[in-house]
Amino acid sequence: MKWDWNAVNDFMPHFWDGLLVTLEALALGSLLSFTLGLVWTLLMRTPTRWVRWPVGVVTEFVRNTPLLVQLFFLFYVLPEWGLTFSALTTGVFAIGLHYSTYTMQVYRAGIEAVPAGQWEAATALNLPLRRTWTAVILPQAIRRVVPALGNYVIAMLKDSPMLMVITVQEMLGQARLFSQQHFQFTEPVTVIGVAFILISYLASLLLRALERRLVR
């Protein structure tokens, strides 16, 4: 096998375009998953069964169906019902919704890990429920679960190539398009593989540094 550096040079502009799309989808998808995950967690803690039951059904359904199937459904089926969005918007929503059902469990574990004395102290001080959550419980819970949430960011990064199936030209999509046009497969796919390794490794280093900082 002969390595063609000219093919690498020709592919690099496409790579940077794909990297930008990948990072955009990752950032927006992570933000959506963290936000929705917290919303699901708080709704599941409400005393009203008619709130908990539908939230539980929806989150279990999303968590137990493949992300790929959800992408196809949102992109190809919803337009038949009059709901049409761009490919990137659909991909961000799908990946954010899918992973929110996992971050939901992370938040739940973090909230349950807050000592019962914190709840009792807030009650003794007669703090409003909203104040108890925002000033006492959530700051402690979220601090405990940041490392686990970071792991899901890395998982989302590794699942981002699935967006290619709904025409989002992220890194792997750009590599496939370039390969089909130039009949050069080894170089672009290798570049993408190395890029994923480097991004994942750097993210893990940042995650460890953040974890050490939170422990201190």
WOMO-V130350 format. One record per backbone hydrogen bond with DSSP energy under -0.5 kcal/mol. NH is the residue of the N-H (numbers start at 1). CO is the residue of the C=O. Records with the same first field share a line. If there is no record, write none. Layout:
NH = CO ; CO
This chain:
3 = 1
5 = 3
8 = 4
9 = 5
10 = 6
11 = 7
12 = 8
13 = 9
14 = 11
15 = 11
16 = 12
17 = 13
18 = 14
19 = 15
20 = 16
21 = 17
22 = 18
23 = 19
24 = 20
25 = 21
26 = 22
27 = 23
28 = 24
29 = 25
30 = 26
31 = 27
32 = 28
33 = 29
34 = 30
35 = 31
36 = 32
37 = 33
38 = 34
39 = 35
40 = 36
41 = 37
42 = 38
43 = 39
44 = 40
45 = 41 ; 42
46 = 43
49 = 47
51 = 48
52 = 48
53 = 49
55 = 51
56 = 52
57 = 53
58 = 54
59 = 55
60 = 56
61 = 57
62 = 58
63 = 59
64 = 60
65 = 62
70 = 66
71 = 67
72 = 68
73 = 69
74 = 70
75 = 71
76 = 72
77 = 72 ; 73
78 = 73
80 = 77
81 = 77 ; 78
82 = 79
83 = 78
84 = 82
90 = 86
91 = 87
92 = 88
93 = 89
94 = 90
95 = 91
96 = 92
97 = 93
98 = 94
99 = 95
100 = 96
101 = 97 ; 98
102 = 99
103 = 99
104 = 100
105 = 102
106 = 102
107 = 103
108 = 104
109 = 105
110 = 106
111 = 107
112 = 108
113 = 109
114 = 110 ; 111
118 = 115
119 = 115
120 = 116
121 = 117
122 = 118
123 = 119
124 = 120
125 = 121
126 = 123
127 = 122
132 = 128
133 = 129
134 = 130
135 = 131
136 = 131 ; 132
137 = 132
138 = 133
140 = 136
141 = 137
142 = 138
143 = 139
144 = 140
145 = 141
146 = 142
149 = 145
150 = 146
151 = 147
152 = 148
153 = 149
154 = 150
155 = 151
156 = 152
157 = 153
158 = 154
159 = 155
160 = 156 ; 157
162 = 159
163 = 160
164 = 161
165 = 162
166 = 163
167 = 164
168 = 163
169 = 167
170 = 168
171 = 18
174 = 170
175 = 171
176 = 172
177 = 173
178 = 174
179 = 175
180 = 176
181 = 177
182 = 178
183 = 179
185 = 183
189 = 185
190 = 186
191 = 187
192 = 188
193 = 189
194 = 190
195 = 191
196 = 192
197 = 193
198 = 194
199 = 195
200 = 196
201 = 197
202 = 198
203 = 199
204 = 200
205 = 201
206 = 202
207 = 203
208 = 204
209 = 205
210 = 206
211 = 207
212 = 208
213 = 209
214 = 210
215 = 211
216 = 212
